[in-house]
Amino acid sequence: MTDAVVLNDVSMVFNQGGDNQVHALSEIDLTIEPGEFISLIGPSGCGKSTLLRLIGDLISSTDGRVEVNGKPAHLARTDRDYGMVFQSATLLEWRSVLANVTLPLEIMGRSSVERQERGREMLDLVQLSGFEDHYPWQLSGGMQQRVAIARALAFAPSLLLMDEPFGALDEMTRERMQTELLNIWEATDTTVIFVTHSIPEAVFLSTRVVVMSPRPGRIVDVIDIDLAQPRTLDTREEQRFYELLTVVRESLRRADR
């Protein structure tokens, strides 16, 4: 089976050689298997989002190799192997919810019938059936993020990249969105790479948590999360959940020394 993502000796230096040079990432090695849910966690400025953007071919690494589904990241992007969700839903206010979800399919030249059918299927997946004709400004923050997830999944990517998508939500909405995201992950068998600052969020969601050091960001630990699937509200009350919180927290403290 082809690995979903392979990072080999990846480094990233912004403004290399200039007075304002920033060494963001150093010698990153990581292999992600298909179907995993990987969270990247570390202090602010450690390069989590930069690493996500390298995988998504939004920027190119200074050194090293980035492969997605056995292909260079650029080819994987042009092959539409992944979707991306940011902290802001970045929806188009003048398009309806359904029209926002189907935008990638429209750009790809899919027929109107196919777009409508797939868009409604995705809205059903994120539990927003009945909101097809609403506009983004009529939705709550959590609902807008669900639309963004539906849009990212509309063309059935094998990899979903998520950059702190729940960071701006209140705690109750955030926990509900975490559970819904896991339901979507299980239903689609998509590989997910998720950036977060929250230790409980990382532990609850992930199959593995990747702990990064302060800049220049390095991987200092990869922690297996052996909580039973599917995760539920009761998962947060399990002794093992609290044990894993401590493991991740201690790893972050060691990385910061």
VENZIRA-V318437 format. One record per residue. N is the residue number from 1. RES is the residue in one letter. SS is DSSP state (@ for helix, = for strand, . for the rest). NEAR is the number of other C-alpha atoms within 8 Angstrom. Layout:
# VENZIRA-V318437
((N,RES,SS,NEAR) (N,RES,SS,NEAR))
This chain:
# VENZIRA-V318437
((1,M,.,2) (2,T,.,7) (3,D,.,12) (4,A,.,13) (5,V,=,14) (6,V,=,14) (7,L,=,13) (8,N,=,11) (9,D,=,11) (10,V,=,16) (11,S,=,13) (12,M,=,11) (13,V,=,12) (14,F,=,8) (15,N,.,8) (16,Q,.,7) (17,G,.,5) (18,G,.,6) (19,D,.,4) (20,N,.,5) (21,Q,.,10) (22,V,=,8) (23,H,=,10) (24,A,=,15) (25,L,=,16) (26,S,=,12) (27,E,=,10) (28,I,=,12) (29,D,=,10) (30,L,=,8) (31,T,=,9) (32,I,=,10) (33,E,.,10) (34,P,.,9) (35,G,.,8) (36,E,.,12) (37,F,=,12) (38,I,=,13) (39,S,=,14) (40,L,=,14) (41,I,=,15) (42,G,.,12) (43,P,.,9) (44,S,.,7) (45,G,.,8) (46,C,.,15) (47,G,.,12) (48,K,@,13) (49,S,@,8) (50,T,@,8) (51,L,@,9) (52,L,@,12) (53,R,@,10) (54,L,@,13) (55,I,@,12) (56,G,.,13) (57,D,.,10) (58,L,.,7) (59,I,.,7) (60,S,.,6) (61,S,.,11) (62,T,.,8) (63,D,=,8) (64,G,=,11) (65,R,=,11) (66,V,=,13) (67,E,=,12) (68,V,=,14) (69,N,.,10) (70,G,.,10) (71,K,=,8) (72,P,=,10) (73,A,@,13) (74,H,@,8) (75,L,@,8) (76,A,@,13) (77,R,@,11) (78,T,@,7) (79,D,.,6) (80,R,.,9) (81,D,.,12) (82,Y,=,13) (83,G,=,11) (84,M,=,10) (85,V,=,13) (86,F,.,10) (87,Q,.,11) (88,S,.,6) (89,A,.,11) (90,T,.,6) (91,L,.,8) (92,L,.,7) (93,E,.,8) (94,W,.,5) (95,R,.,10) (96,S,=,12) (97,V,@,13) (98,L,@,14) (99,A,@,8) (100,N,@,12) (101,V,@,16) (102,T,.,14) (103,L,@,9) (104,P,@,10) (105,L,@,11) (106,E,@,11) (107,I,@,7) (108,M,.,6) (109,G,.,6) (110,R,.,9) (111,S,.,7) (112,S,@,7) (113,V,@,6) (114,E,@,8) (115,R,@,12) (116,Q,@,10) (117,E,@,8) (118,R,@,10) (119,G,@,14) (120,R,@,11) (121,E,@,8) (122,M,@,13) (123,L,@,15) (124,D,@,9) (125,L,@,9) (126,V,.,12) (127,Q,.,6) (128,L,.,12) (129,S,.,8) (130,G,.,5) (131,F,.,8) (132,E,.,11) (133,D,.,8) (134,H,.,9) (135,Y,=,11) (136,P,@,12) (137,W,@,6) (138,Q,@,6) (139,L,.,10) (140,S,.,7) (141,G,@,7) (142,G,@,12) (143,M,@,9) (144,Q,@,12) (145,Q,@,12) (146,R,@,10) (147,V,@,15) (148,A,@,13) (149,I,@,10) (150,A,@,14) (151,R,@,14) (152,A,@,14) (153,L,@,11) (154,A,.,14) (155,F,.,8) (156,A,.,5) (157,P,.,13) (158,S,.,9) (159,L,=,12) (160,L,=,15) (161,L,=,13) (162,M,=,13) (163,D,=,13) (164,E,.,11) (165,P,.,12) (166,F,.,10) (167,G,.,8) (168,A,.,6) (169,L,.,9) (170,D,.,6) (171,E,@,6) (172,M,@,6) (173,T,@,9) (174,R,@,12) (175,E,@,8) (176,R,@,8) (177,M,@,10) (178,Q,@,10) (179,T,@,10) (180,E,@,9) (181,L,@,8) (182,L,@,11) (183,N,@,8) (184,I,@,10) (185,W,@,11) (186,E,@,8) (187,A,@,6) (188,T,@,6) (189,D,.,8) (190,T,.,13) (191,T,=,14) (192,V,=,13) (193,I,=,13) (194,F,=,12) (195,V,=,13) (196,T,.,13) (197,H,.,9) (198,S,.,7) (199,I,@,11) (200,P,@,7) (201,E,@,9) (202,A,@,13) (203,V,@,12) (204,F,@,10) (205,L,@,11) (206,S,.,12) (207,T,.,10) (208,R,=,12) (209,V,=,16) (210,V,=,13) (211,V,=,16) (212,M,=,17) (213,S,.,15) (214,P,.,13) (215,R,.,11) (216,P,.,11) (217,G,=,13) (218,R,.,13) (219,I,=,11) (220,V,=,10) (221,D,=,8) (222,V,=,9) (223,I,=,9) (224,D,=,7) (225,I,.,10) (226,D,.,5) (227,L,.,8) (228,A,.,5) (229,Q,.,4) (230,P,.,5) (231,R,.,12) (232,T,.,7) (233,L,@,6) (234,D,@,7) (235,T,@,10) (236,R,@,9) (237,E,@,8) (238,E,.,8) (239,Q,@,6) (240,R,@,7) (241,F,@,13) (242,Y,@,10) (243,E,@,8) (244,L,@,10) (245,L,@,11) (246,T,@,8) (247,V,@,8) (248,V,@,12) (249,R,@,9) (250,E,@,8) (251,S,@,11) (252,L,@,12) (253,R,@,8) (254,R,@,7) (255,A,@,11) (256,D,.,7) (257,R,.,4))
